[in-house]
Structures are given as C-alpha cells and as structure tokens.
Amino acid sequence: MDKQQRLQEWTARITDFKTSGLTMAAWCQTHGQTTHQLKYWLRKLNEPSSSTSSSSNWLPLAINSPSAEFSSPSSPLTVRVGHVGIEVQAGFNPNLLREIVQALDLSC
C-alpha cells in the first residue's frame, strides 16, 4: 500500500470514528485498531501539510500618510500598561520607556 492509499484509508477511518459516536477505545476494539494508531492518524491528519507549514502567510499592509493629528509634534501618544497611562512625545527615549513599562508590568 503506498502513502496516498494509506492516507485515503485513514481519512475514511477517521471520518467513520468521528461520526460513530463511539469512544476511541470502543471504536478501536470494533475495528481492530489500537488507540495509539488512531491518535497518531488524528494528529497527522490535523497537521498542516509540510508545504504550507514551511512557508509564511503574509498579509498586505497599506500605510496611509499620517494625518495632521498624529504627525503634529504637540500630539502625545498615550501608552497604557494595566491601569497606568504614559504620555510619550516625539523624540522620547525608547530605552527609558522600555524600562518604565517593564517596571510597571512587574508591579501590576
């Protein structure tokens, strides 16, 4: 039996198991299979194929030009960590912000 035939056979068995309403143990006993085999094939048939798991699925991202509200240097950005809000102005120190957020995260 080649790989494709075995795949088709187990696909049919899994469908039969799922529609039978039986427990794994009862279905396996009735059909002369082990629960180990059934669990293996359930897992194998639910995994994404190797061709899709090795590639990434990327979505396009459209970036519009920033509106005047966000590009204005006088408009702060508010970062919330738990119940605390931090206003960040243009030109902020990212390392300092990271340290503050980490400290807040530990205390919340």
N, C-alpha and C positions, 0 to 999 in steps of 0.2 A: 504494500500500500504506500503510495507516495504522499508527500507532505500535503498537497492540495486535497487529496481524498480524505486523509486523516482530519484535516481542518473542517471539511464539509460534514464528516461523520460526527465530530464532536459538536459542531454548531447545531446539528439536529438533536443530539443528545441533550445539550444544554437547554434548547427550546422545550424539549419534552419534559425535562426536570422542572423548569420554571412553570410550566402550565399544569403539571401533575398535582400540585398542592401537597406533595409528599415532603417529608423531611429529607435531608441529604442521606442519612443512614438508610431510611426506608427505600428511597429511590435506588440507591446503590445496591442494596441487597436484592431488590426486584430485578435489576438489570445486570447483575453480575459484575459490578464495578466497585472500586474502592473509593472511599470518601476522599482519599489523597488524590486520586486521579481526577475526580470531579472538581475538587477545589483548584487543582492545577489548571484545568481547562477553563474554569470560570475566570480565573485570574488572567490566563493567557489571552482569552478572547475579549476581555475588557480592557487590555492594554492597548495604547495606540500603536499602530504599526511602526516598525523601525524607521521607515522612510519619513513618517510625519514627526516622530519624536526627535530626530536628529536635526530637523530644520526648525527655525523660529517662525512664528506667525506674527508679522508686523502689521500694524495698522497705520494708515497715513495720518499725519498730524498737520493741520493747517494752522499757521500762525498769522493772525491779523496784526496789522500795525497797532501799537499800543494807543489807547485813547488818551486824551489830554488828562483825564482823571488819574491814570496810572503813571503817566510819564512826567508829571509835574514833580519837581524836587520837594515841594512842600507837602505832598500827599504821603503820609506814613503807611507802612504795611503793618498790620497787626497780626502777630503770631500768637496762637493760643496753645498752651500746654496745660491740660486739666482746666482748672478754673482761673488760671492766671493768663493775662494778655500782655504781650510785649510789643511796643510800637517800635518799628525799625524804619529809619530814614535812609535815603540814598547815601551811599558811602559808608555804611555800617561795617564794623569789624566782624567778619564771619566766624573767626575763631572764638571771639568773646561770646557771640550769640550761641554757638555750639556748646560752650561751657555752661552758659546760663540754662539752656534747655536741658542739658544733661543733669544739672543740679536740681532743676525743678522736677524732672522726671523721677529722680530718686526720692524726692521728698513727697511726691503726690501719691 
